[in-house]
Amino acid sequence: MDGQAPAFRTPFAVGLATLALSAGCMTSLLRSSPESVVIAEPTGADNARYIARYTQPQGLDYVKIEAVALATGLDGSGSDPAPSSQRAALLTEMSREKVENPNRVLLSPDTSLVLLRTVLRPGVQEGDRIDVEVRVPARSETKSLRSGWVLAARMSELAALDGIIRSGHVLAIAEGPILVDPSTEEDKAEAVQGRILGGAVATKSRSLGLIIGHEHRSKRMLLEITKAINLRMHIYRGGRKEGVATPKDETFIEIAVHDRYKENVSRMVRVLREVVIDESPAELQHRLTLLESQLLDPLTASKASLRLEAIGTDQAAEILERGAKSSDPEVRFYSAEALAYLDRTSAVEPLVAAAREQRAFRVNALAALSTMDNVLAYEGLRSLLSTSSVETRYGAFRSLWLMNENDPLVSGERMGGQFTYHVLDVEGPPVIHLTRSHRPEIVLFGVGQQLQLPLMLDAGRHILVNGMQGSEITVSKFAAGEEPQKRVVPPTVDAVVRAIVELGGAYPDVVQALQQAKRDGALASRLEVDALPKTGRAYDREAEIGSDDVEALEDADEVDAVEPDAYRVATPLPDLFSGR
């Protein structure tokens, strides 16, 4: 289909009891619960009435939703699905949507029944986009999903009722081009699975909140907790200031997601549970003194920093600022991270240094910087675009995009309605970064990147990139029933990408051409796919290395060895780099 949507896109696909999607060889979208992070509890005489003592969070799990759908545009590599409940349900929906001759549509070798799966993260809001996994059912005769387009599919949660698995309410609509790993052979299992990047749109916001423990339930407790939370945190709705907490009954308090925490909902919930109920000024002063001593101890710094963030006052920030100047890297990092969520300028320098020099802290440091409304945070992230570490450069780019997607530095272009394309005029070695998660995107770090002639590349089934003669490249499209088209362009990455899109190429087609160019030695630039800062890395308290050493190790692919004395970073993990 050359990246173009088919003539009909009605949302006729539905979730099925028999989906039972296995992860297979695909990278799963599922993550462990954000509540799995263990944070050391400080010791000392602290009898404060923390909200955490009376509540448990609700809505921090990941919800799996599924569907069966129809992929079109497979150019002869599809198949007629065997009789099954999946086929029956798909036919029913196609008939309901008045698709003419649905059996004839399924019989076409240009179509295939496919299974979809994704997960809704905590705090997802209506309209948010999510990646979707795509695969064919077991024993399907489909040979490849390359160049396929999934028609609009209703995705829902499945549940067992009286021994029968049924679909629930529609929670997302999925549609779009399938990205299959271009390096896979057509006869391999990987050719019949892929992703639609950002292909599902949430149709309903997920509820997030706190459940009051049974032994603590009362109207007074409900009001005390709600008041304490709303004194600490608020949002604006329609220009009106409102607290984030809304009591629904005597057991449940709903929490609205604050914009500063939208990519780290678990941190927001932890901070609110560290808010104290009914604390006198004298008690607060005593607790601040205790928290400062705990902050300066690496073993308790993470918990103390969250509690100071929960207090959120100027005095709490001053204590965190002293921690951010500590000689201990952990104390310095945890203090700066909390300061960033308080939007304090003093967070910037230690967080930029942590992102550059400490791999274990990089994810959290970049995510924290992205939340700040601060020109120094912007400049700090921008400085990271020129480092030699690819994951640091791309991590900084994604953080800048989240900070302000309309900033000319990172806004890029929407190419053919298919993907965003960014050419950054920055220093450092030339790098091309591709994505297979989050959203379809190509980022060029450095302008004027060249392709080396001669070359011959495929960009999907119908587009050929020919640079075998002369000093220019001819990009041609050959499709049945269409007049041949071509573009003659100079041998630059930018010109070839634009020519492929002009001829109707989709994101997977451009990715295929670039990856083949790298394999064939026609691309000197470094090519990376999803070079995301990794979560769950360990910090070695005994080994201190500088930024040059870190980048050298990363280039040597020696970055994820964990020493026996290493410690896991003990603050909630952000979703910004989850690869969802």
C-alpha positions in Angstrom: 0.0 0.0 0.0 3.1 2.2 0.0 2.1 3.7 3.3 -1.3 4.8 2.2 -4.4 3.9 4.1 -6.8 1.5 2.3 -10.2 2.7 1.1 -12.1 1.5 4.1 -10.9 2.0 7.7 -14.0 1.3 9.8 -13.2 0.2 13.4 -14.6 -3.4 13.0 -11.9 -5.4 14.9 -12.7 -6.6 18.3 -11.0 -8.3 21.3 -11.3 -12.1 21.5 -11.2 -14.8 24.1 -8.8 -16.8 22.0 -6.2 -14.2 21.4 -3.8 -15.5 24.2 -1.0 -13.4 22.7 2.4 -14.6 23.6 5.4 -12.4 23.5 7.2 -14.6 21.0 10.4 -13.0 19.7 9.0 -9.5 20.0 10.2 -7.0 22.6 7.2 -7.0 25.1 5.4 -3.8 25.9 4.8 -5.1 29.4 6.8 -3.7 32.3 6.9 -4.5 35.9 4.8 -2.4 38.2 6.4 0.9 39.1 5.7 0.1 42.7 8.4 -2.6 42.5 11.2 -0.1 43.3 12.4 -0.6 46.8 13.4 2.5 48.7 15.2 2.2 52.0 13.2 3.4 55.0 15.1 6.0 57.1 15.7 5.3 60.7 15.2 7.8 63.5 12.4 9.2 65.6 9.8 10.2 63.0 6.3 9.8 64.3 4.7 11.9 61.6 1.3 10.8 60.2 2.4 10.0 56.6 -0.5 9.4 54.2 1.3 6.2 53.2 0.4 4.7 56.6 -3.3 5.0 55.9 -3.5 4.3 52.1 -2.6 2.1 49.3 -2.3 3.3 45.6 -4.7 2.2 43.0 -4.2 2.4 39.3 -0.4 1.9 39.2 -0.7 -1.4 37.3 -0.4 -1.9 33.6 -3.6 -3.0 31.8 -3.2 -5.4 28.8 -5.7 -4.9 26.0 -6.1 -7.0 22.9 -7.9 -7.2 19.6 -8.2 -9.1 16.3 -7.9 -7.0 13.2 -7.4 -7.1 9.5 -4.1 -6.2 7.8 -4.2 -5.1 4.2 -1.6 -4.1 1.5 0.4 -7.3 1.9 1.1 -7.6 -1.8 0.5 -11.4 -2.0 2.1 -12.4 1.3 -1.2 -12.7 3.2 -3.5 -15.6 3.6 -7.2 -16.6 4.1 -7.6 -17.3 7.8 -8.7 -20.8 8.8 -12.1 -21.3 10.4 -11.9 -20.1 14.0 -13.7 -18.0 16.6 -11.3 -15.2 15.6 -12.3 -15.4 11.9 -16.0 -15.6 12.9 -15.8 -12.5 15.1 -14.0 -10.6 12.4 -16.6 -11.5 9.8 -19.4 -10.5 12.1 -17.8 -7.1 12.7 -17.1 -6.6 9.0 -20.7 -7.4 8.2 -22.0 -5.0 10.9 -19.9 -2.3 9.4 -21.4 -3.1 6.0 -18.1 -4.2 4.4 -19.1 -5.7 1.0 -18.2 -9.4 0.5 -16.2 -9.8 3.7 -15.3 -13.4 2.9 -13.8 -12.3 -0.4 -11.8 -9.7 1.4 -10.3 -12.3 3.7 -9.7 -14.6 0.8 -7.4 -12.1 -0.8 -3.6 -12.8 -0.5 -3.2 -9.1 0.1 -4.9 -9.4 3.5 -4.3 -11.3 6.8 -6.0 -11.7 10.1 -3.7 -10.3 12.8 -3.7 -10.2 16.6 -3.0 -6.9 18.4 -1.8 -6.3 21.9 -0.7 -3.3 23.9 -0.7 -2.1 27.5 -2.2 1.0 29.1 0.3 2.6 31.5 -0.7 4.2 34.8 -2.3 7.6 34.4 -2.9 7.2 30.7 -5.2 10.0 29.4 -7.8 9.9 26.7 -6.1 10.7 23.4 -2.6 9.4 24.4 -0.9 7.3 21.8 0.5 3.9 22.6 2.6 1.3 20.6 0.8 -1.8 19.5 2.3 -5.3 19.0 1.1 -7.1 15.8 1.4 -10.8 15.0 -0.4 -13.5 13.1 -2.2 -16.4 14.8 -0.6 -19.8 15.2 -0.6 -21.9 12.1 -1.4 -18.9 9.9 -0.2 -19.2 6.3 0.7 -15.5 6.0 4.3 -15.2 5.0 5.0 -11.5 5.8 3.4 -8.5 7.3 5.9 -6.1 5.6 4.2 -3.0 4.0 1.0 -3.9 5.8 -1.6 -1.5 7.2 -3.9 -2.5 10.1 -7.4 -1.3 9.7 -9.0 0.4 12.7 -9.4 -2.0 15.6 -11.3 -1.7 18.9 -9.0 -2.9 21.7 -10.3 -4.0 25.0 -9.4 -5.9 28.2 -10.3 -9.5 28.5 -11.8 -11.1 31.6 -13.0 -14.6 32.6 -16.7 -14.7 33.5 -18.2 -18.1 34.4 -15.4 -19.9 32.6 -15.8 -17.8 29.4 -13.4 -15.0 28.5 -15.2 -11.9 27.4 -14.1 -8.5 26.1 -14.8 -5.4 28.1 -15.3 -1.8 27.2 -13.3 -0.4 24.3 -10.2 1.3 25.8 -8.3 2.2 22.6 -8.5 2.3 18.8 -5.5 1.0 16.9 -4.7 1.6 13.3 -1.6 2.2 11.1 1.4 0.8 9.1 3.1 -2.2 10.5 6.8 -1.8 11.2 8.6 -5.2 10.6 12.3 -5.5 11.3 13.7 -4.8 7.8 16.7 -7.2 8.5 14.4 -10.2 8.9 14.2 -12.8 6.1 10.8 -13.3 4.7 10.7 -17.0 5.8 11.5 -16.2 9.4 9.0 -15.9 12.2 10.0 -12.2 12.7 8.5 -11.4 9.3 5.0 -12.1 10.6 5.2 -9.8 13.6 5.9 -6.2 14.1 4.6 -3.0 15.7 2.5 0.0 15.0 4.4 2.9 16.6 2.0 5.1 18.5 -0.8 3.2 16.7 -3.3 3.0 19.5 -5.2 6.0 20.8 -6.6 5.7 24.3 -10.4 6.3 24.3 -10.7 6.6 28.1 -8.5 8.0 30.8 -7.4 5.6 33.5 -8.4 6.4 37.1 -5.6 6.9 39.6 -6.0 7.3 43.3 -5.5 6.2 46.9 -7.6 3.6 48.8 -7.9 4.2 52.6 -7.2 1.1 54.6 -10.2 -0.6 56.2 -9.1 0.2 59.8 -8.7 3.9 59.0 -11.8 4.6 57.1 -13.9 7.6 58.3 -15.2 10.8 56.9 -12.7 12.7 59.0 -9.7 10.7 57.6 -11.0 11.2 54.1 -11.1 14.9 54.5 -7.8 15.1 56.3 -6.0 13.3 53.5 -7.7 15.2 50.8 -6.9 18.5 52.4 -3.3 17.7 53.0 -2.8 16.5 49.4 -4.5 19.6 47.9 -2.4 21.9 50.0 0.7 20.3 48.5 -0.3 20.0 44.8 -2.8 21.5 42.5 -3.6 21.8 38.8 -5.5 24.2 36.6 -8.7 23.3 34.8 -10.2 25.8 32.5 -8.1 28.5 34.1 -9.3 27.6 37.6 -7.0 26.3 40.3 -8.0 23.0 41.8 -6.4 20.5 44.1 -5.4 17.1 42.5 -7.3 15.1 45.1 -11.1 14.4 44.8 -12.8 12.2 47.4 -15.2 9.7 45.7 -16.4 7.9 48.8 -15.1 7.1 52.3 -12.6 4.6 50.8 -11.3 6.2 47.6 -9.6 9.5 46.7 -9.1 10.1 43.0 -5.9 11.8 42.0 -5.5 13.9 38.9 -2.1 13.7 37.2 -0.1 16.9 37.5 1.7 17.8 34.2 5.1 17.8 35.9 4.6 14.1 36.7 2.9 12.9 33.6 5.9 10.8 32.6 6.5 9.6 36.1 3.1 8.9 37.7 4.5 6.5 40.2 6.8 9.2 41.6 3.8 11.6 42.0 1.9 8.9 43.9 4.9 8.2 46.1 5.4 11.9 46.8 1.8 12.4 47.8 1.9 9.4 50.1 4.9 11.1 51.8 2.7 14.1 52.6 2.0 14.4 56.4 -1.5 14.9 57.9 -2.1 17.5 60.6 1.4 18.6 61.4 2.2 21.5 63.6 4.9 24.0 62.7 7.1 22.8 65.6 6.7 19.2 64.4 7.6 20.2 60.9 10.8 21.9 62.0 11.8 18.8 64.0 11.1 16.6 61.0 13.1 18.9 58.6 16.1 18.6 60.9 15.8 14.8 60.9 15.3 14.7 57.1 18.5 16.7 56.5 20.6 14.2 58.4 19.0 11.4 56.5 19.5 13.1 53.2 23.2 13.3 53.7 23.4 9.5 54.2 23.6 7.6 50.9 21.6 4.7 52.4 18.6 6.9 53.2 19.0 9.8 50.8 16.4 8.6 48.3 13.6 8.3 50.8 14.5 11.6 52.5 14.6 13.4 49.2 11.1 12.2 48.4 9.8 13.4 51.8 11.5 16.8 51.3 9.9 17.0 47.9 6.5 16.2 49.5 7.0 19.1 51.9 7.8 21.3 48.9 8.5 24.5 50.9 11.4 26.9 50.4 13.0 25.5 53.6 12.8 21.9 52.2 14.3 23.1 49.0 17.2 24.7 50.8 18.0 21.4 52.5 17.9 19.7 49.1 20.2 22.4 47.7 22.7 21.6 50.4 22.4 17.9 49.4 22.9 18.7 45.8 26.4 20.1 46.7 27.4 17.0 48.6 30.6 15.2 47.6 28.6 11.9 47.6 27.2 11.2 44.0 24.1 9.5 45.4 23.2 12.2 47.8 23.9 14.8 45.1 21.7 13.0 42.5 18.7 12.3 44.8 18.7 15.9 46.0 18.9 17.3 42.5 16.2 15.0 41.2 13.8 16.2 43.9 14.7 19.8 43.2 13.9 19.4 39.5 10.4 18.3 40.4 10.1 21.4 42.5 11.4 23.3 39.4 14.5 24.7 41.2 17.3 26.0 39.0 19.9 24.5 41.4 18.9 21.0 40.1 20.3 21.6 36.6 24.0 21.4 37.0 24.2 18.2 39.1 21.5 16.5 36.9 23.3 17.3 33.6 26.5 16.0 35.1 24.7 12.8 36.3 23.2 12.3 32.8 26.7 12.7 31.2 28.8 10.8 33.7 26.6 8.3 35.7 24.9 5.7 33.6 22.8 4.4 36.5 21.3 7.9 37.1 20.9 8.9 33.4 17.3 7.9 32.9 16.0 9.6 36.0 18.2 12.7 35.4 17.0 13.2 31.9 13.4 12.7 32.8 13.7 15.1 35.7 15.3 17.8 33.5 12.5 17.4 31.0 9.9 18.4 33.6 11.5 21.8 34.3 10.2 25.1 33.0 13.7 26.6 33.1 16.0 28.0 30.4 19.1 26.6 32.2 17.5 23.1 32.1 16.9 23.6 28.3 20.5 24.7 27.7 21.8 21.8 29.8 19.9 19.3 27.8 21.0 21.0 24.6 24.6 20.6 25.6 24.1 16.8 25.8 23.1 16.6 22.1 26.8 16.8 21.2 28.3 14.1 23.4 29.7 11.0 21.9 27.3 8.7 23.8 24.4 7.9 21.5 21.9 7.1 24.3 22.8 10.4 26.1 22.3 12.4 22.9 19.0 10.7 22.0 17.8 10.8 25.6 18.5 14.6 25.7 16.6 14.9 22.4 13.6 13.1 23.7 13.7 15.2 26.9 13.8 18.4 24.9 10.9 17.3 22.8 8.8 16.5 25.9 9.8 19.9 27.4 8.5 21.7 24.3 7.7 19.8 21.2 7.2 23.0 19.3 10.7 24.2 19.8 12.3 24.7 16.4 15.4 22.7 17.5 13.4 19.5 18.0 10.0 20.0 16.3 11.0 18.5 13.0 8.8 17.8 10.0 5.8 15.5 9.6 6.8 13.4 6.6 3.9 12.2 4.5 1.7 11.9 7.6 3.8 8.9 8.5 6.6 9.9 10.8 8.5 12.9 12.2 11.9 13.8 10.7 14.5 15.8 12.5 17.8 17.1 11.3 19.8 18.6 14.2 22.7 21.0 13.5 24.8 19.9 16.4 28.5 19.0 17.0 29.7 15.5 17.6 30.1 12.4 15.4 27.3 11.9 12.8 24.5 9.6 14.0 21.2 8.5 12.6 18.6 7.4 15.2 15.6 5.3 14.3 12.7 4.2 16.6 10.7 1.0 17.0 8.8 2.4 20.0 7.1 5.5 21.3 6.5 7.1 17.9 7.8 6.7 14.3 10.7 9.1 14.1 14.1 9.6 12.4 16.7 11.9 14.0 19.9 13.0 12.2 22.5 14.3 14.6 24.6 16.4 12.2 23.7 18.0 8.8 24.9 16.9 5.4 25.3 13.2 6.1 26.4 11.4 3.0 25.7 8.0 1.3 28.7 6.4 -0.3 28.3 5.3 -4.0 27.8 2.9 -5.6 24.7 1.5 -3.9 21.5 -0.3 -4.5 18.8 -0.3 -1.8 15.2 -1.5 -1.4 12.7 0.8 0.3 9.7 -1.5 0.7 8.3 -3.6 -2.1 7.9 -0.9 -4.7 10.7 1.6 -4.3 14.2 1.2 -5.5 17.2 3.4 -4.6 19.8 3.1 -7.4 23.2 4.8 -7.1 25.2 2.4 -9.3 26.1 5.0 -12.0 27.3 8.5 -11.8 27.4 10.9 -8.9 23.6 11.0 -8.2 21.0 8.6 -6.9 17.8 7.6 -8.7 14.8 6.8 -6.5 12.1 4.9 -8.5 8.7 3.5 -7.7 7.3 0.5 -9.6 3.8 -0.6 -8.7 1.2 -2.6 -10.6 -1.4 -0.5 -12.3 0.6 2.7 -11.8 3.0 4.7 -14.1 6.6 4.4 -12.9 7.8 7.4 -11.0 11.4 8.6 -10.2 13.4 11.2 -8.4 17.0 12.1 -9.1 18.7 13.4 -6.0 22.2 14.0 -4.6 23.8 11.2 -2.5 22.8 12.6 0.9 20.7 10.9 3.5 18.3 13.8 3.7 17.6 13.9 -0.1 17.0 10.1 -0.2 14.7 10.1 2.8 12.6 12.9 1.2 12.5 11.2 -2.2 11.2 7.9 -0.7 8.5 9.8 1.1 7.5 11.8 -2.0 7.0 8.5 -3.9 4.6 7.2 -1.2 7.1 5.4 1.0 6.1 4.8 4.6 8.3 4.9 7.8 9.1 1.1 7.5 10.3 1.7 3.9 12.7 4.4 4.9 14.0 2.4 7.9 14.6 -0.6 5.5 16.7 1.5 3.1 18.8 3.1 5.9 19.5 -0.3 7.6 20.4 -1.9 4.2 22.7 1.1 3.5 24.5 0.5 6.8 24.9 -3.2 6.2 26.2 -2.7 2.7 28.8 -0.2 3.8 27.1 2.7 2.0 26.5 4.7 5.2 29.5 5.9 7.2 27.3 7.5 9.9 26.5 5.5 13.0 23.0 4.1 12.8 21.2 3.2 16.0 17.7 1.9 16.7 16.0 2.8 20.1 19.3 3.8 21.8 17.3 4.6 24.9 18.9 5.2 28.3 18.3 1.9 30.2 16.3 1.6 33.4 17.4 -0.7 36.2 21.1 -0.1 35.9 23.2 -0.4 39.1 25.4 2.2 40.7 28.8 1.0 41.9 29.7 3.0 45.0 33.3 1.8 44.8 34.0 2.7 41.2 34.0 6.4 40.2 34.7 7.1 36.6 34.4 10.3 34.5 32.4 11.1 31.5 35.1 10.2 29.0 35.5 6.8 30.5 31.7 6.3 30.5 31.4 7.1 26.8 34.4 4.9 25.9 32.7 2.0 27.7 29.4 2.6 26.0 31.1 2.6 22.6 32.7 -0.7 23.5 29.3 -2.2 24.4 30.5 -2.9 28.0 28.0 -0.7 29.7 25.6 -3.1 31.4 27.9 -5.3 33.5 26.8 -5.2 37.1 29.4 -5.5 39.8 28.5 -7.5 43.0 28.8 -4.3 45.1 26.5 -2.2 42.8 23.3 -0.7 44.1 20.0 -0.2 42.2 18.8 3.4 41.8 16.1 3.8 44.4 13.6 6.3 43.1 10.6 5.6 40.9 11.3 4.9 37.2 10.0 7.3 34.6 8.0 6.2 31.6 9.8 8.6 29.2 12.3 6.0 28.2 10.3 2.8 28.8 10.3 1.7 25.1 6.5 1.4 25.4 
